[in-house]
Amino acid sequence: MTMNKKKYDGQLYQFPYVETLKEIIEASAARCPNRPAYMYKIEHNEPFRSMSYAAFNDARLSLGTALLELGLKGRNIAVMGENSHRWTMAYFTVVCGVGAIVPIDKGLEAEEIINLLNRADVAAVFVSPKSLNKVYNTADQITSLEHLIIMDESAEDVPVNFNDDRVKLMSELIERGKALRIAGNTQYEDAVVRPGDLSTILFTSGTTGLAKGVMLSHMNLAQNVFNMSKYFCIPSGGRVLSVLPMHHAYEMTCTVMTCFYQGACVVICEGLKHIQTNFAEAGCCVMLGVPLIYENMYRKIWKQAEKSGQADNLRRAIDVSKGLGFSNNKFVTRHMFKAVHSLFGPDFYEFIVGGAAIDPKVITDFEMMGLPMMQGYGMTENAPIIAMNTDRYGKAASAGKPMPGTEIRIVDKDENGIGEIICKGPSVMMGYYKDPENTAKTVHDGWLYTGDYGYFDEDGFLYITGRKKNVIVTKGGKNIFPEEVEYYLQLEPFVSEVMVYGKPDSAKDDLICTAIIYPNYRLLRDQGYTTDEQILEQLSQLVDRANAKMPPYKRVKRIEVRDKEFIKTTTLKIKRFEEGNYDYKFDSKGTAAAGRV
């Protein structure tokens, strides 16, 4: 039973030491060959299929053998497409004896894909059938490209017969590699993988010119998984729902690699709208997500309670659970919150949140309902986890404690003890690909300068206050963290999405703390607020309530109202530096329509 108790502080789980991804894959295949490594669906209405660790490893050995025959030893190979067991097959096959993998976001525009593939010098691209045309139509513009490998389940997945020698089918390569192995070819199986070898080039989010290629070694990733596992142990043979895009370090390291390392099963989610049903249907016990996913889930629970007339009872039950400490008693909470637990099934163990800060109340309320939730903190440049709570002890508002083996310092502190977070340990990246200038700016004497601000509390828990590059510095020298202001605004039900920034004001020669709000138009309409004037009045009132919770220099002075959602990353974070995110319909100054000054 998961418990959040201080007596577990400092108690670590024991796992075997590893330094390469090849060690992780081979050890799990030997230790639990018959356990399912994956569960996945081909069609929505069918039951989940599974692939055992032994079957996965056998296919990996065959695919790797075929890739070496194609002359890809030591080359950079990209993978692009929706989450699938074939995606991770491509990933692990490449890094365990062929070369380095370059995960690409399938949602990028063709021009960005061309740019990234050229910058990474890729010799081959694994691509899903759904993303095939986007890559094939631009293949001639990728100067180093020699092979385009379609990640098919079978030949029927490919709608077109290509008369192009560069195009290969993954299924056919696996069969070719199998034949080579039967004939005695052990070149891939015998490949030596060293801890310091480049494993992955991960491009950070950003525009084409700004995205940096983070180079992660086998040691970086394997040690991140090893040390993270000391804080979190998946129940034996447990199933973990894979929801976030696998091209992100958070999902690939914390879900896929950690599952393989601990011998758990990765369940491929069919999509965001299927999270709840897939979780229960597959008998999952753990899921990693970003705040938006859990906050939406939280709102739906309350919405359903209100619809059924049970909202007051739910609120009282949460208060009782909090007062009597029932969060640690799974038997009692399952009875008290039966309707909520029925949504996730009997095997539920833990929700894990990362990628951005979450409202601590969401974590606390989930825990009081007997649904434990923990959060951590990291960045791609540290493969990615830097700090995290444990599954037995944590604080809802905190990012947790430094991960074992990782040292964290706060430098250039202000009067409140807030400063930049820097860290050092075996997961700090090798550097940025072909970019020594930015590498030198980010890593000094082995210390990774994260660009995040934060502080430690008296118990050694880390708290994140915001991004260095997002901070609004007023003329009076005050620092305003947009994330903190956004937190108070997001507590209001009329706010669907919000972004706070410093808007230049020529009259005052200063930056004005400005909130761009995308309102919850449906809720506003339901309560009779339909005109721009009525909406602005309601937003002004909620901003006043939020301002009352903050010191004067942090308060929002201007409101801008959008009529469409913000542009977001694939992990549902608002792109703060996307020009289109500063467009708005009207504002509190009486402007009918405008954009960023």
Beta strands, then each sheet from edge to edge (+ up, - down):
strand 1: 36-40
strand 2: 49-52
strand 3: 76-80
strand 4: 100-104
strand 5: 122-127
strand 6: 147-150
strand 7: 167-169
strand 8: 198-203
strand 9: 213-217
strand 10: 239-242
strand 11: 265-268
strand 12: 286-289
strand 13: 350-353
strand 14: 373-378
strand 15: 385-388
strand 16: 401-402
strand 17: 407-411
strand 18: 419-424
strand 19: 431-432
strand 20: 443-444
strand 21: 447-456
strand 22: 462-467
strand 23: 472-473
strand 24: 479-480
strand 25: 495-505
strand 26: 510-519
strand 27: 558-561
strand 28: 586-587
sheet 1: 2+ 1- 11- 10- 12- 13- 14- 15+ 16-
sheet 2: 4+ 3+ 5+ 6+ 7+
sheet 3: 8+ 9- 19+
sheet 4: 17+ 18- 21+ 20-
sheet 5: 17+ 18- 21+ 22-
sheet 6: 23+ 24-
sheet 7: 25+ 26- 27- 28+
end
